[in-house]
Amino acid sequence: MARRRSIRSRLRRFVEIGWRRRALLAEAAVLLLLARVALRIVPFQRLARRLGSVVVPADPRVRRAQAQSAAADVAVAREIGWAVTRASRHVPFRAVCLPQAIAARMMLARRGIASVMHFGAAKGCDKPIDAHAWLDAAGVEVTGFPVGAEFAEIACFI
């Protein structure tokens, strides 16, 4: 009974948010699924070619892409960050940092907004590999923030 009420309240909230945000959520959910499937079946080296140019974090192009943009681009980047983060909580699979960053990057690219996807690895961790991906665009922290102090940035896609 409580689960049914929860589903009903979620549907009510979904209807109340307006058609623009519903469309963004639907787009984010579809792209999260595509990113998840691509990460499972496509070798990362091949997928990386589609993500952009790999550069070191100190590259000047990274700072230019991160710079504050027009107010419209900032608003779009915030909305996309909201949609991807919210959709990742409600899809029927685990949508962790990398699929979120890929989905948001694709959504931003469709709208002509440059973004920077960052990759980091944890320093001195007990796990064999502990990595994190985050995305920023137009001076906005889109996905994967806040980044923990234990992560050292090792590469960026621009």
C-alpha positions in Angstrom: 0.0 0.0 0.0 2.8 2.4 0.9 4.7 1.6 -2.3 1.6 2.3 -4.4 1.2 5.7 -2.6 4.8 6.4 -3.3 4.4 5.6 -7.0 1.3 7.8 -7.1 3.0 10.7 -5.4 6.0 10.4 -7.8 3.7 10.5 -10.8 1.8 13.5 -9.4 5.1 15.3 -8.9 6.2 14.4 -12.4 3.0 15.8 -13.9 3.3 19.0 -11.8 6.8 19.9 -12.9 5.8 21.1 -16.4 6.3 19.8 -19.8 9.9 21.3 -20.3 11.3 19.6 -17.2 9.4 16.3 -18.0 11.0 16.3 -21.5 14.5 16.9 -19.9 13.9 14.1 -17.5 12.8 11.7 -20.3 15.8 12.7 -22.4 18.2 12.2 -19.4 16.7 8.8 -18.6 17.1 7.6 -22.2 20.7 8.9 -22.5 21.6 7.4 -19.1 20.4 4.0 -20.5 22.4 4.5 -23.7 25.5 5.5 -21.7 25.1 2.5 -19.5 24.7 0.1 -22.4 27.6 1.7 -24.3 29.9 1.3 -21.3 28.9 -2.4 -21.0 29.4 -3.4 -24.7 31.8 -0.9 -26.3 35.5 -1.0 -25.3 36.3 2.2 -23.5 39.1 3.2 -25.8 36.6 3.2 -28.7 34.0 5.1 -26.6 36.6 7.6 -25.6 37.0 8.8 -29.2 33.4 9.9 -29.1 33.7 11.8 -25.9 36.2 14.3 -27.2 39.9 15.1 -27.0 41.8 13.8 -24.0 43.9 16.5 -22.4 45.8 17.0 -19.1 43.9 19.0 -16.5 46.3 21.9 -16.8 45.6 22.4 -20.5 44.4 26.0 -21.2 41.5 24.7 -23.3 40.0 23.2 -20.1 39.9 26.6 -18.4 38.4 28.3 -21.4 35.6 25.6 -21.6 34.9 26.0 -17.9 34.6 29.8 -18.1 31.3 31.5 -17.2 29.1 31.8 -20.3 26.0 33.6 -21.3 23.2 33.5 -18.8 21.1 31.3 -21.1 23.9 28.7 -21.2 24.3 28.8 -17.4 20.5 28.2 -17.0 20.5 25.3 -19.5 23.6 23.7 -17.8 21.9 23.9 -14.4 18.7 22.4 -15.8 20.5 19.5 -17.4 22.4 18.9 -14.2 19.1 18.8 -12.3 17.5 16.4 -14.9 20.4 14.0 -15.1 20.8 13.8 -11.3 17.1 13.4 -10.7 16.7 10.8 -13.5 19.6 8.8 -12.2 17.8 8.3 -8.9 14.7 6.8 -10.6 16.0 4.6 -13.5 15.8 0.9 -12.8 19.6 0.4 -13.0 22.6 2.0 -11.3 23.5 5.2 -13.0 26.7 6.2 -11.3 29.0 9.1 -12.1 30.4 8.1 -15.5 27.0 7.4 -17.2 25.7 10.6 -15.6 28.6 12.6 -17.0 28.2 11.1 -20.5 24.5 11.7 -20.6 24.9 15.3 -19.5 27.7 15.9 -22.0 25.5 14.5 -24.8 22.6 16.7 -23.7 24.8 19.8 -23.5 26.4 19.0 -26.9 22.9 18.8 -28.5 22.4 22.4 -27.3 25.8 23.7 -28.5 27.2 24.2 -25.0 30.8 23.2 -24.4 31.6 21.0 -21.4 34.6 19.4 -19.7 34.4 15.8 -18.4 37.0 15.2 -15.7 38.3 11.8 -14.6 40.0 11.3 -11.2 41.3 8.4 -9.2 41.5 8.0 -5.4 44.9 8.4 -3.8 46.1 5.5 -1.6 42.8 3.6 -1.6 42.2 0.1 -0.4 40.2 -0.8 -3.5 42.0 -1.9 -6.6 40.6 1.1 -8.4 38.4 3.9 -7.1 37.6 6.4 -9.8 35.2 9.2 -10.3 33.9 11.3 -13.2 32.4 14.8 -13.1 31.3 17.3 -15.6 31.2 21.1 -15.7 30.0 23.5 -18.4 29.4 27.3 -18.6 30.9 27.8 -15.2 28.3 25.4 -13.7 29.0 22.1 -11.8 26.7 19.8 -13.8 27.2 16.3 -12.4 29.5 14.5 -10.0 29.9 17.3 -7.5 31.1 17.8 -4.9 34.3 15.9 -5.7 36.0 14.3 -2.7 39.4 15.4 -1.6 40.7 11.9 -2.0 40.4 12.1 -5.8 43.2 13.4 -7.9 42.2 14.6 -11.4 44.1 12.6 -14.0 42.5 13.5 -17.4 39.8 15.6 -19.0 37.8 15.3 -22.2 37.1 18.6 -23.9 
